[in-house]
Amino acid sequence: MRALRVLDIGARYGIHPSWKNFSGEVYYDLIEADSLEAKRLKKKYKKYKNIEIKNLAFGVDNEYLDLMILNNPAMSGFVKRIDVTPRYTGLIKSQQKVKNVKKIQSISLNNYLKINKKKYDFLKLDVEGFEVVILNNGIKIFENLIGARSEVCFTKAYKSKHVNVEG
Protein backbone atom coordinates (compact mmCIF):
# COMPACT_ATOMS: atom_id res chain seq x y z
CA MET A 1 0.00 0.00 0.00
CA ARG A 2 1.33 3.42 -0.93
CA ALA A 3 1.67 6.25 1.56
CA LEU A 4 -1.26 8.61 1.98
CA ARG A 5 -0.88 12.27 1.09
CA VAL A 6 -2.66 14.93 3.17
CA LEU A 7 -3.13 18.58 2.16
CA ASP A 8 -3.78 20.74 5.22
CA ILE A 9 -4.83 24.28 4.26
CA GLY A 10 -4.87 26.53 7.29
CA ALA A 11 -2.28 24.57 9.24
CA ARG A 12 -1.83 26.90 12.22
CA TYR A 13 -0.49 24.91 15.18
CA GLY A 14 0.43 21.92 12.99
CA ILE A 15 -1.00 18.54 12.12
CA HIS A 16 -4.65 18.19 13.06
CA PRO A 17 -5.22 16.00 16.15
CA SER A 18 -7.51 13.67 14.16
CA TRP A 19 -4.33 12.16 12.63
CA LYS A 20 -2.76 11.45 16.04
CA ASN A 21 -3.59 7.72 16.10
CA PHE A 22 -3.00 7.03 12.41
CA SER A 23 -0.26 4.41 12.17
CA GLY A 24 0.21 4.10 8.40
CA GLU A 25 2.68 5.91 6.20
CA VAL A 26 1.56 9.46 5.45
CA TYR A 27 2.98 12.61 3.90
CA TYR A 28 1.68 16.00 4.98
CA ASP A 29 1.75 19.25 3.03
CA LEU A 30 0.93 21.91 5.62
CA ILE A 31 -0.12 25.20 4.03
CA GLU A 32 -0.11 28.31 6.20
CA ALA A 33 -0.64 31.89 4.97
CA ASP A 34 0.91 33.57 8.02
CA SER A 35 4.66 33.70 7.39
CA LEU A 36 5.54 33.79 11.10
CA GLU A 37 3.43 30.70 11.79
CA ALA A 38 4.90 28.91 8.74
CA LYS A 39 8.39 29.67 10.07
CA ARG A 40 7.42 28.30 13.51
CA LEU A 41 6.00 25.13 11.93
CA LYS A 42 9.17 24.61 9.85
CA LYS A 43 11.19 24.70 13.05
CA LYS A 44 8.73 22.40 14.87
CA TYR A 45 8.77 19.75 12.11
CA LYS A 46 12.32 20.15 10.76
CA LYS A 47 13.29 16.56 11.73
CA TYR A 48 10.29 15.03 9.92
CA LYS A 49 10.94 13.99 6.32
CA ASN A 50 7.24 13.31 5.72
CA ILE A 51 6.09 16.86 6.56
CA GLU A 52 6.50 19.82 4.24
CA ILE A 53 5.51 23.34 5.30
CA LYS A 54 4.57 25.94 2.68
CA ASN A 55 3.85 29.61 3.26
CA LEU A 56 1.04 30.12 0.74
CA ALA A 57 -2.39 31.67 0.47
CA PHE A 58 -5.02 29.92 -1.63
CA GLY A 59 -7.77 31.89 -3.35
CA VAL A 60 -7.89 33.36 -6.84
CA ASP A 61 -4.71 33.32 -8.97
CA ASN A 62 -2.53 36.42 -8.54
CA GLU A 63 -4.91 38.28 -6.26
CA TYR A 64 -3.48 40.21 -3.33
CA LEU A 65 -5.30 39.41 -0.11
CA ASP A 66 -5.14 41.10 3.28
CA LEU A 67 -4.40 38.53 5.96
CA MET A 68 -5.80 39.96 9.18
CA ILE A 69 -3.82 38.66 12.15
CA LEU A 70 -6.10 38.87 15.18
CA ASN A 71 -5.34 38.97 18.90
CA ASN A 72 -6.32 35.31 18.87
CA PRO A 73 -4.15 34.05 15.96
CA ALA A 74 -6.41 31.02 15.43
CA MET A 75 -9.19 33.41 14.36
CA SER A 76 -6.99 35.17 11.76
CA GLY A 77 -8.03 35.14 8.13
CA PHE A 78 -8.91 36.95 4.91
CA VAL A 79 -12.56 37.77 5.62
CA LYS A 80 -14.24 39.89 8.25
CA ARG A 81 -16.33 38.21 10.89
CA ILE A 82 -19.92 39.26 11.40
CA ASP A 83 -21.02 39.37 15.04
CA VAL A 84 -23.91 36.91 14.82
CA THR A 85 -24.35 35.73 18.39
CA PRO A 86 -24.03 37.06 21.93
CA ARG A 87 -20.90 34.86 22.13
CA TYR A 88 -18.96 37.65 20.40
CA THR A 89 -18.71 39.73 23.58
CA GLY A 90 -16.21 40.05 26.39
CA LEU A 91 -13.01 38.04 25.92
CA ILE A 92 -14.06 36.71 22.49
CA LYS A 93 -14.70 40.25 21.24
CA SER A 94 -11.19 41.34 22.25
CA GLN A 95 -9.72 38.22 20.59
CA GLN A 96 -11.24 39.37 17.27
CA LYS A 97 -9.36 42.67 17.17
CA VAL A 98 -6.95 42.99 14.25
CA LYS A 99 -3.41 43.53 15.47
CA ASN A 100 -1.64 43.29 12.10
CA VAL A 101 -2.45 43.05 8.38
CA LYS A 102 -0.20 41.29 5.89
CA LYS A 103 -0.68 41.58 2.13
CA ILE A 104 -0.23 38.18 0.47
CA GLN A 105 -0.47 37.11 -3.17
CA SER A 106 -2.76 34.13 -3.60
CA ILE A 107 -2.74 31.16 -5.93
CA SER A 108 -5.72 29.04 -6.87
CA LEU A 109 -5.81 25.52 -5.50
CA ASN A 110 -6.30 24.24 -9.07
CA ASN A 111 -3.14 26.02 -10.23
CA TYR A 112 -1.19 24.76 -7.20
CA LEU A 113 -2.22 21.17 -8.01
CA LYS A 114 -1.19 21.63 -11.65
CA ILE A 115 2.22 23.11 -10.78
CA ASN A 116 3.07 20.61 -8.02
CA LYS A 117 1.69 17.53 -9.79
CA LYS A 118 0.68 15.97 -6.47
CA LYS A 119 -2.45 13.98 -5.86
CA TYR A 120 -3.92 14.17 -2.40
CA ASP A 121 -5.94 11.55 -0.56
CA PHE A 122 -7.20 13.80 2.23
CA LEU A 123 -7.93 17.51 2.55
CA LYS A 124 -8.19 19.45 5.79
CA LEU A 125 -9.50 22.98 5.22
CA ASP A 126 -9.88 25.49 8.04
CA VAL A 127 -9.43 29.07 6.88
CA GLU A 128 -11.95 31.08 8.90
CA GLY A 129 -14.67 31.62 6.30
CA PHE A 130 -12.56 31.55 3.13
CA GLU A 131 -13.23 27.86 2.41
CA VAL A 132 -15.85 28.55 -0.30
CA VAL A 133 -13.47 30.81 -2.25
CA ILE A 134 -10.68 28.21 -2.11
CA LEU A 135 -12.96 25.36 -3.19
CA ASN A 136 -14.52 27.43 -6.00
CA ASN A 137 -10.98 27.74 -7.38
CA GLY A 138 -9.87 24.24 -6.45
CA ILE A 139 -12.46 21.79 -7.71
CA LYS A 140 -9.73 19.53 -9.16
CA ILE A 141 -8.78 18.46 -5.64
CA PHE A 142 -11.83 16.17 -5.66
CA GLU A 143 -10.58 14.07 -8.59
CA ASN A 144 -8.50 11.84 -6.28
CA LEU A 145 -9.73 12.71 -2.82
CA ILE A 146 -10.80 9.97 -0.41
CA GLY A 147 -11.94 12.29 2.37
CA ALA A 148 -12.13 15.89 3.51
CA ARG A 149 -12.48 17.73 6.80
CA SER A 150 -13.54 21.36 6.82
CA GLU A 151 -14.68 24.01 9.22
CA VAL A 152 -18.46 24.40 8.94
CA CYS A 153 -20.68 27.25 10.08
CA PHE A 154 -24.44 27.21 9.52
CA THR A 155 -24.95 30.94 9.96
CA LYS A 156 -23.86 33.93 7.95
CA ALA A 157 -20.72 34.55 9.99
CA TYR A 158 -18.32 36.15 7.49
CA LYS A 159 -18.38 38.88 4.87
CA SER A 160 -16.07 38.78 1.85
CA LYS A 161 -15.69 40.87 -1.28
CA HIS A 162 -15.75 37.59 -3.24
CA VAL A 163 -19.14 36.50 -1.96
CA ASN A 164 -21.19 36.78 1.18
CA VAL A 165 -19.63 33.65 2.57
CA GLU A 166 -22.04 31.33 4.31
CA GLY A 167 -20.22 28.20 5.47
DAHU-V307914 format. One record per pair of residues at least 12 apart in sequence whose ideal C-beta (glycine too) atoms are under 8 Angstrom apart, sorted by the first residue. I is the first residue (numbers start at 0). J is the second residue. Records with the same first field share a line. If there is no record, write none. Layout:
I: J, J
This chain:
0: 23, 24
1: 24
2: 23, 24, 25, 26, 49
3: 23, 24, 25, 26, 120, 121
4: 25, 26, 28, 117, 118, 119, 120, 121
5: 18, 25, 26, 27, 28, 119, 120, 121, 122, 123
6: 28, 30, 117, 119, 121, 122, 123, 140
7: 27, 28, 29, 30, 122, 123
8: 30, 57, 108, 122, 123, 124, 125, 126, 133
9: 30, 31, 32, 123, 124, 125, 126, 127, 150
10: 29, 30, 31, 36, 40, 52, 123
11: 31, 33, 36, 72, 73, 75
12: 73
13: 29, 40, 43, 44
14: 27, 29, 50
15: 123, 148
17: 123, 148
24: 49
25: 49
26: 49, 50, 51
27: 49, 50, 51
28: 51, 53, 117, 119
29: 44, 50, 51, 52, 53
30: 53, 55, 57
31: 52, 53, 54, 55
32: 54, 55, 56, 66, 77, 103, 126
33: 54, 66, 68, 72, 75, 101
34: 54, 101
36: 72
37: 52, 53, 54
38: 54
40: 52
55: 105, 106, 111
56: 77, 103, 104, 105, 106
57: 105, 106, 107, 108, 111, 126, 133, 136, 137
58: 77, 105, 106, 107, 129, 132, 133, 136, 161
59: 105, 107, 132, 136, 161
60: 105, 106, 107, 110, 136
61: 104, 105, 106
62: 104, 105
63: 102, 103, 104, 105
64: 77, 102, 103, 104, 105
65: 77, 100, 101, 102, 103
66: 100, 101, 102, 103
67: 79, 97, 99, 100
68: 97, 98, 99, 100, 101
69: 94, 95, 96, 97, 98
70: 93, 94, 95, 96, 98
71: 94, 95
74: 94, 95, 127
75: 127
76: 126, 127, 128, 129
77: 126, 127, 128, 129, 132, 159
78: 127, 128, 129, 157, 158, 159, 164
79: 157, 158, 159
80: 95, 127, 128, 156, 157
81: 155, 156, 157, 158
83: 154, 155, 156
84: 154
107: 136, 137
108: 133, 134, 136, 137, 139, 140
109: 136, 137, 138, 139, 140
111: 137
112: 137, 139, 140
113: 139
118: 142, 143
119: 140, 143, 144
120: 143, 144, 145, 146
121: 144, 145, 146, 147, 148
122: 140, 144, 146, 147, 148, 149
123: 147, 148, 149
124: 147, 148, 149, 150
125: 149, 150
126: 150
127: 150, 157
128: 152, 156, 157, 159, 164, 166
129: 157, 159, 164
130: 149, 150, 164, 166
131: 161, 162, 164, 165, 166
132: 159, 161, 162, 164
150: 166
151: 166
152: 165, 166
153: 166
